[in-house]
């Protein structure tokens, strides 16, 4: 299911939220659209006192990595649903710098080696360093689930081939929010559904449904 939504009149759903097959994590806002679309329990929290959860954490079915600016009271609500570990890195916007599903992770070329090791050991996936459309903040320009990847329309052929091999799912180019190429900022998704920015056009919605395998 696709649900169009905005948070505080902002259509950048991916900046604020994170989802896996088991949990959706959102700021202190209405949880109904996320429960309906993602079909998971929804946990509301903050990270470092901020609402930009999608920028500061990354997750798959094996666990959640969170920037070490998070406080224990912010992490505690997550522990009923997943294992959580804090990651110190000068690139602390983990969600912007990491693209992940249950099969692989693509990361910013300059992330610390300890962060790469944490992804491999804690989230239990192979890791590659790289770019999408030549852009290093790969989590901002793509969304990955266990059925498909949506990414920046200027992705290069070799980048697309690498992602399909790493993540073991097909890759589709698209935009969202009426022409934004920064797909990772515009929506949150799992294999059951997605919540997308309310500026997304019907044509974009059709490509999102196709690319994430909701039409199967």
C-alpha positions as CSV (number, residue, x, y, z in Angstrom):
1,X,0.0,0.0,0.0
2,X,1.1,3.5,-0.8
3,X,0.1,6.4,1.5
4,X,0.8,10.1,0.7
5,X,1.7,12.1,3.7
6,X,3.5,15.1,5.1
7,X,5.1,15.7,8.5
8,X,4.6,19.2,9.7
9,X,3.7,20.1,6.1
10,X,7.0,18.8,4.9
11,X,6.9,16.0,2.2
12,X,10.4,14.6,3.1
13,X,9.2,11.5,4.8
14,X,12.5,9.7,4.5
15,X,14.3,12.4,6.5
16,X,12.1,11.8,9.5
17,X,11.4,8.0,9.5
18,X,12.9,4.5,9.2
19,X,11.3,1.2,8.5
20,X,12.2,-2.5,8.3
21,X,10.0,-5.6,7.9
22,X,9.5,-5.7,11.6
23,X,9.2,-2.0,12.8
24,X,8.6,1.5,11.7
25,X,10.3,4.3,13.6
26,X,8.9,7.8,13.5
27,X,9.0,11.1,15.4
28,X,6.2,12.1,17.8
29,X,3.6,12.5,15.1
30,X,0.4,10.6,13.9
31,X,1.3,7.0,13.5
32,X,-1.8,5.9,11.5
33,X,-0.4,6.3,8.0
34,X,2.6,4.3,8.9
35,X,0.7,1.5,10.5
36,X,-1.6,1.2,7.5
37,X,1.1,1.3,4.8
38,X,4.0,-0.6,6.5
39,X,2.0,-3.1,8.4
40,X,4.4,-3.1,11.3
41,X,4.4,-1.9,14.9
42,X,5.2,1.8,15.0
43,X,7.6,3.3,17.6
44,X,7.7,7.1,18.2
45,X,10.9,8.6,19.5
46,X,13.6,11.2,18.9
47,X,17.4,11.0,18.3
48,X,19.6,13.6,20.1
49,X,16.4,15.5,20.8
50,X,15.7,15.9,17.0
51,X,13.0,14.5,14.8
52,X,15.2,13.6,11.8
53,X,15.3,9.9,12.6
54,X,15.8,8.9,9.0
55,X,18.9,10.9,8.7
56,X,20.4,9.7,12.0
57,X,19.7,5.9,12.0
58,X,19.7,3.0,9.6
59,X,18.2,-0.5,10.0
60,X,17.4,-3.8,8.5
61,X,15.8,-7.0,9.9
62,X,18.9,-7.8,11.9
63,X,19.1,-4.5,14.0
64,X,19.3,-0.8,14.1
65,X,22.4,1.4,14.0
66,X,22.0,4.9,15.6
67,X,24.2,7.9,15.7
68,X,25.9,8.1,19.1
69,X,24.2,11.4,19.8
70,X,21.2,9.4,20.9
71,X,20.3,9.1,24.6
72,X,19.3,5.9,26.4
73,X,15.7,7.2,26.9
74,X,15.4,7.6,23.1
75,X,16.7,4.1,22.4
76,X,14.8,2.2,25.1
77,X,11.5,2.1,23.2
78,X,13.2,0.4,20.3
79,X,14.6,-2.5,22.3
80,X,11.3,-4.3,22.5
81,X,11.5,-4.8,18.7
82,X,15.1,-4.9,17.7
83,X,18.7,-4.9,18.8
84,X,20.3,-1.4,18.7
85,X,23.9,-0.2,18.7
86,X,25.3,3.3,18.8
87,X,27.9,4.3,16.2
88,X,30.4,7.1,16.6
89,X,31.3,8.5,13.2
90,X,32.1,12.1,12.1
91,X,29.6,11.3,9.3
92,X,26.9,10.9,12.0
93,X,24.0,11.2,9.5
94,X,23.9,7.4,9.1
95,X,20.7,7.3,7.1
96,X,22.0,9.7,4.6
97,X,25.3,7.9,4.2
98,X,24.1,4.2,4.2
99,X,21.7,2.4,1.8
100,X,20.8,-1.0,3.2
101,X,18.4,-4.0,2.9
102,X,18.6,-7.5,4.3
103,X,21.1,-8.5,1.6
104,X,23.7,-5.8,1.4
105,X,24.8,-2.2,2.2
106,X,26.3,0.6,0.1
107,X,28.0,3.2,2.1
108,X,29.6,6.7,1.7
109,X,33.3,6.2,0.6
110,X,34.6,8.0,3.6
111,X,32.7,6.4,6.5
112,X,35.0,5.2,9.2
113,X,36.2,1.6,9.0
114,X,34.7,0.9,12.4
115,X,31.3,1.9,11.0
116,X,31.8,-0.5,8.1
117,X,32.7,-3.3,10.5
118,X,29.6,-2.6,12.6
119,X,27.4,-2.9,9.5
120,X,29.0,-6.2,8.6
121,X,28.8,-7.7,12.0
122,X,25.7,-6.2,13.6
123,X,23.5,-5.9,10.5
124,X,25.0,-9.0,9.0
125,X,25.3,-7.9,5.4
126,X,28.2,-7.5,2.9
127,X,29.3,-3.8,2.4
128,X,30.6,-1.9,-0.5
129,X,31.7,1.8,-0.7
130,X,30.4,3.7,-3.6
131,X,28.3,6.4,-5.2
132,X,24.9,6.7,-6.9
133,X,24.8,9.2,-9.8
134,X,28.2,10.2,-8.6
135,X,26.8,11.2,-5.2
136,X,28.4,10.0,-2.0
137,X,25.4,10.4,0.3
138,X,23.8,7.2,-1.1
139,X,21.0,6.9,1.5
140,X,19.6,10.3,0.3
141,X,19.3,9.4,-3.3
142,X,17.9,5.8,-3.1
143,X,15.5,3.6,-1.1
144,X,16.1,-0.2,-0.8
145,X,13.8,-3.0,0.3
146,X,14.0,-6.7,-0.1
147,X,12.0,-6.5,-3.3
148,X,13.5,-3.5,-5.1
149,X,15.5,-0.3,-5.2
150,X,14.4,3.2,-6.3
151,X,17.2,5.5,-7.1
152,X,18.3,8.8,-8.6
153,X,17.4,9.0,-12.3
154,X,21.0,9.8,-13.3
155,X,22.4,6.6,-11.8
156,X,25.3,5.3,-14.0
157,X,25.1,1.9,-15.7
158,X,28.0,0.5,-13.7
159,X,26.5,1.8,-10.4
160,X,23.1,0.2,-11.2
161,X,24.8,-3.1,-12.1
162,X,26.8,-3.0,-8.8
163,X,23.7,-2.3,-6.8
164,X,21.7,-5.1,-8.3
165,X,24.5,-7.5,-7.5
166,X,25.0,-6.3,-4.0
167,X,21.4,-5.9,-2.9
168,X,20.0,-8.9,-5.0
169,X,17.0,-6.9,-6.2
170,X,16.2,-4.9,-9.3
171,X,16.9,-1.2,-9.5
172,X,14.5,1.4,-11.0
173,X,15.2,5.1,-11.7
174,X,12.6,7.5,-10.6
175,X,11.8,10.8,-8.9
176,X,9.3,11.6,-6.1
177,X,7.7,14.8,-4.7
178,X,7.1,16.2,-8.1
179,X,10.5,15.8,-9.6
180,X,12.9,15.4,-6.7
181,X,15.8,13.0,-7.5
182,X,16.6,12.7,-3.8
183,X,14.5,9.6,-3.4
184,X,15.8,8.6,0.0
185,X,14.5,11.9,1.5
186,X,11.1,11.5,0.0
187,X,9.7,8.2,1.2
188,X,10.1,5.3,3.6
189,X,9.4,1.7,2.5
190,X,9.4,-2.0,3.2
191,X,8.1,-4.9,1.1
192,X,4.5,-4.3,2.2
193,X,4.1,-0.6,1.6
194,X,5.5,2.9,1.6
195,X,4.7,6.3,2.9
196,X,5.6,8.9,0.4
197,X,5.7,12.7,0.3
198,X,2.4,14.3,-0.5
199,X,3.8,16.2,-3.5
200,X,4.4,12.9,-5.4
201,X,2.6,12.8,-8.7
202,X,0.4,9.9,-10.0
203,X,3.1,9.0,-12.6
204,X,5.8,8.9,-9.8
205,X,3.5,6.8,-7.6
206,X,3.1,4.3,-10.5
207,X,6.9,4.0,-10.8
208,X,7.3,3.6,-7.1
209,X,4.8,0.8,-7.0
210,X,6.5,-1.0,-9.9
211,X,10.0,-0.5,-8.6
212,X,9.3,-1.7,-5.1
213,X,7.4,-4.8,-6.4
214,X,3.9,-3.8,-5.1
215,X,2.4,-4.8,-8.4
216,X,3.5,-8.4,-8.2
